[in-house]
Structure formats: structure tokens, C-alpha cells
């Protein structure tokens, strides 16, 4: 069987009180923010467990000590056959962790280096409730149909909610020297892509949930998110 040509990389922190979604603590409390994060993680794991199809799915988790908890969560949700798992390195720079993930996926392949340009990896997080399998599929298709192209869905705060790049790209240059968690993140990421010869197709702007204002916005559009994110919306309906 040929290896998958498309790879979905989900970056997530294992939910524990006081360690995740800390900017939501003033609104939800430490336990509430952790419960919200766990609902979001379970929803996104289920949402992308079967779609896009013909796609290798890997959960890159942090902290590294959460290995058993991550395995337990996947088994509890009957998702352990759908997702591979790999720890993010203990590095403060997100770019270094993204680079490590791309290199890990590349090294895991048994194919020849010559076939790498035909393969792609799509990076997503666990806090964008505008993401759907259709949007991810569209991003992957953009890469597969056009050489030397990356695809991004920017986030309203200046970062990005999704990035698809060729698996064979120079990971360290693509993700190096980027100011993370600021309004320039997306723009600088596009510059880095261009520096390695990749043009970037930019899709629609998506929202993510980082702070109480973002949470209020998700609450306002909850009816349109129940199908994809039922546990997350159920939590909000019980606590907002």
C-alpha cells in the first residue's frame, strides 16, 4: 500500500487546570477553562478522525509528560486507531516545535526523497471553531494541484488558524525567526515561505478563541457550530 500523500498535524496542549487556556480563566475559572479545552480537543479529534480521507493524522501534544493521559483520552473516545501521537519538544519557540513536527513526519516515511514534493502537511490547532473538514480538504487540494505553493487560513488576531506546506520544504527556514502570538505572525510567516520559494495562497480569515471576547463571539454563533463542535457548545450552554 502506498503511504498517504497528505498529513494532518494537530498541535494541542493536554488540558489541565491552570496550564491551558489561561486567558479564559478570568471568565471560566481554572477548572472551567480546562474543561472547555478538553471539550474542544475531543471535538476536533472526532471531527477530523475520518475526514479528510486518505490522510495520515498525528496529534503533536504537550507537555511531554502527558503521554499516558493522551493515550487514555484517545482510547476512551475510540480514536486510538485514527490518530498517531508524538510529543512536541520542550522548546519555548513554536517555530522550533513546528519544524520538529514536519521533520518527524518526513522521517517516518519509507518513500524516497524524490516523492516528497508530491506530499503535504497541514498544521492546525485546537482553538479555531470555524475550521471544518471542507476547509481543510480545500487547503490540501490547493497544494496538491499546484507546485511550490503553500496555503494559509489567517486568524483575525494576525496569526493563522491553518497552514499547509509541502512536506519536503526546508522546515527550519520556513518556521524560523517568526514573532509568535502577535499581529505580525501571519505576515512574517508568508515572508518565510517566499524566502524558500513558496508562494502562499491566503484563504478566508477565521476566528479563534484565546480570550473572553473571543469566547463571547463563539457563544453568539453557537447554533452554527453545534454539529461540528457539540461538546464545546454544550459546555458553553451550561456555563455562559
Buried (B, 14 or more C-beta within 10 A) or exposed (E): EEEBBBBBBBBBBBBBBEBBBEBBBEBBBBEBBBBBBBBBBBBBBBBBBEEBEEBBBBBBBBBEEBBEBBEEBBEEBEBBEBBBBBBBBEEEBBBBBBBBBBEBBBEEBEBEEEBBEBBBBBBBBBBBBBBBBEBBBBBBBBBBEEEEBBBBBBBBBBBBBBBBBBBBBBBBEBBBEBEBEEEEBBBBBBEBBEEBEBEBEEBEBBBBBBBBEBBEBBBEEBEEBEEBBBBBBBBBEEEE
